[in-house]
Amino acid sequence: MKRLLLIFILISVPGMRAYAAAPSTNVYEIEVVVFENRLPDLEGGELWARDPDKSATADMNDAVRIGEKPAADSALSATAAALESSGRHHVLAHLRWQQSAEAKSVSKPVKVGSADGALDGALRFYSSRFLLLDVNLTLRETVSGGMSGGAGQITPAYRLTEARRVKSSETYYFDHPKFGALVRVSPVKAN
């Protein structure tokens, strides 16, 4: 009887591995290009909410500053160069970093901003049942408020806030008439 039980255990244990989740990559490379539209025809007389007192990072105070300028052969580098050279767009930020897909409560948003301070915000990449990305960006535009241009500066703020389900190795476009963001999430290959 013991021998029969031992044989049954030895046969069933390898079969149970088939029910276990297959190991998959949990680390992803995120690349983002944020650009300003310089086409006044795109505005089309629309009115957008302008809230100069509220920053995009107010909702993401725990954001971390990581990322680097991507290499020239990265997935979105050619697109960023084409946007900049067209004269119709201006690249505000181009970053790339690696991050594990964790629950939203554990994941940290990543700060995204421009060198001149016009762009401020954060992206949060996390995993729930699917891979998800929260984009929360603010673009400030300086407009002179008088003849002198010195005193009375008005800085309208345009917000781009969107949460979206993403698939790996696909490029996503987050749209606002004043600016946009291209984001690509790719799994990091295990060595």
ABEGO torsion letter per residue (X at the ends): XAAAAAAAAAAAAAAAAAABBBBBBABBBBBBBBBBBABAAAAGGBBBBBBAABBAAAABAABBBBEBBBBAABAAAAAAAAAAAAGABBBABBBBBBBBBBBAAABBBBBBBBAAGABBEBBBBBBBABBBBBBBBBBBBBBBABAAGABGBBBBBBBBBBBBBBBBGBBBBBBBAABBBBBBBBBBBBX
